[in-house]
């Protein structure tokens, strides 16, 4: 008979990184992935075959991501976070880019600076995108002075400060003016300091 310490060690070696608590929720995870519930999934690169990166997501759960989503070819054993985009054959289709956007969205706070792409204009200001999330910039927050032609900003990527964020309603209010005022103040203090 194996002594208890040796048995514990043998079990730990056999399980590796498998979390026994997560095994019971594996079916829930599969259902959430299938329903398109966006969340970050931690995965370990199991191999690279052509343009496909095979990823282990958990016990008996594999996915595939495009090699084009990585800055450089990943090595086997590397950990990354992914978003599940659907299912193809027996593999979950994964996105590293969407995971980065989701992580950035989760870290967004009032007062932080963010790059946003101007996608349109409405009566009150500009419509923008932060990754895949919509945002709004009131006309009074576009520039330090009055900006007569807001349509000139469409298509540009601008650095803005987050004024308000409501994740439940997927709503963000941005200010480019605040960033411009900070830059102006920094330039003044640098000029005075010389």
N, C-alpha and C positions, 0 to 999 in steps of 0.2 A: 504494500500500500504506500502511496506517495504521501510524504508529510505535508501538512496544511500549507506551510510557507512555499514549498515547491509547487503545490497545486495552484496556489494563487498566482505565482509567477508564470506558470504554464498557461493559465487562463488569460492573463494579461498579455502574454506574448501572442497567443492565438487571436485575441481580439484586435490587437494593434491599436489603431486610432478609432475604432468603432465605438460609438456611444450607445450603450444598451438602452438608454432612455429614448433615443431617437428611432429605434427599430419599431417600437409600437406606433409611432406617428408616421411611419413610412407611407402608408396608404393615404393619410391626410395630406402629406407633402405632394404625392402624385396627383391628388385631386386638385390641390391649389395650383400646381404647375399647369395642369390641363385646363383649368378655368381662366388662366391668364393673370392670376393674382401676382402683381409685380412685387417681388421682393428679391433681395440678394441671396444667392445660393453660393456657398463656398464649395469649390471643386478643386481637384488635384489632376494635373495633366498626366494622362496615362500613356499617351503616344501621339505622334504626328504622322499623318499619312497623306501626302500630297498637300491639298489645301485644307484638309480636315484636322482639327485638333480634338482628340478624344479625351473626354474629361470624366473622372469618377466623381459623382455627386454624393454618393452614399452607398449603403449596402444594396446591391443589385439595381443600381440606378446610374445610368451613363448618359452623357450628352455629347454633342459635337458643336464646335464653334469654328468659324472660318479663321484660317491663319492670317487673313488680311486685317483682322481686328486687333492683332497684337503688334506692338511697336517693333519687336524682333521675335524670331522663332522661339517659342517657349521650350524649356527643358522638361523632360519627364520628372515628375515629383514636385514641380512648381505649383503653388497655391494661388488661385485667383478667385475673384467674385464674379458671378455671372447673373444674368436675368434670363429666365426661360421664355422663349418666344413661341413654342409650340412643340409638336412631336412629328418626327419623320421616321417611319419604320419603327424600329425598337429604341431609337435614340431621341433624347430631348434636344431641340435646337436651342443653342445658347448664344447670348450676345454679351461680349465683354464691354463694348461701347455703351450699351444701354445700362450696364451695371455701373459704369463710371458716372454716367448722367444721374442715375438714381442715388448714388452715394453723394454726389455733389448737391443734389436737391435736399437730401436728408441733413446735410451739414449747413445749409443756407440759414443765416440768421439776420435779424434786423441790424442794420449798420454795416454788414459785410459788403464787399465789392464783388461784382460779378460781371462777366461778359455776356451781353445779350444781343441777339440779332433782331433788327427792326424789320418786321414783316408787313406792317400796314399802318394805316392812319384812320382815326375815327374823329368824331366831333370834339371829343375832349382831350385828345392827345395821340400817343403812338401805341401800337400793338407790337409786342416783342416776344421772342422765344428764348428761354433759358433751357438749352437742350431741347426736350420735347414738351416742356411746360410753358404755358402762355403767361405773359406778364403785361402790365400796363404802365405807361408813363404819362402822367398829366402834362398838358402843354406847358404849364408853368414850371415844370421840372426838367424841360429839355435843354435849356440854355440859361446862362446868367441873365441875359436880357431877353426881350421878346423875340421869338423866332417866328418870322412871318410865314415861311414855307416849310412846314413839317414834312411834306412829301420828299424833300431832298434827303432825308435820313433813311428812307426805305431802302433796304438791302445792305445797310451798313451794320457793322458790329461795333457796339459802344460799351465802354466800361461805365457801370452804374452802381449806385448804392441802394441797398434794399431798404425801403421805407417801411413796408408792411408785408407780412407773409401770413397767409391762411392756408395751411396744408389741406385741411378738410375740404375747402372749396377750390383747391388748386389755383389760388390767386396770389399774385405778387404785384406790389406797387413799387416802381423804381424811380430813381432820380439821377439824371446825368448832371444836373446843376450842382448838386452837393459835391460831386467828384471834381467838377471844374473849379468850384470855390476853394476846395482843399488844395488843388494844384496851384491856384493863384496865390493863396496864403503862403504856401511853401516857397514859391518863387520870390515873393516879397521878403520873407524872412531871410532867404539866402542872399538876396541883393543887399539887404540892410546889414547882414553879418559880415559882408566883405569889406 
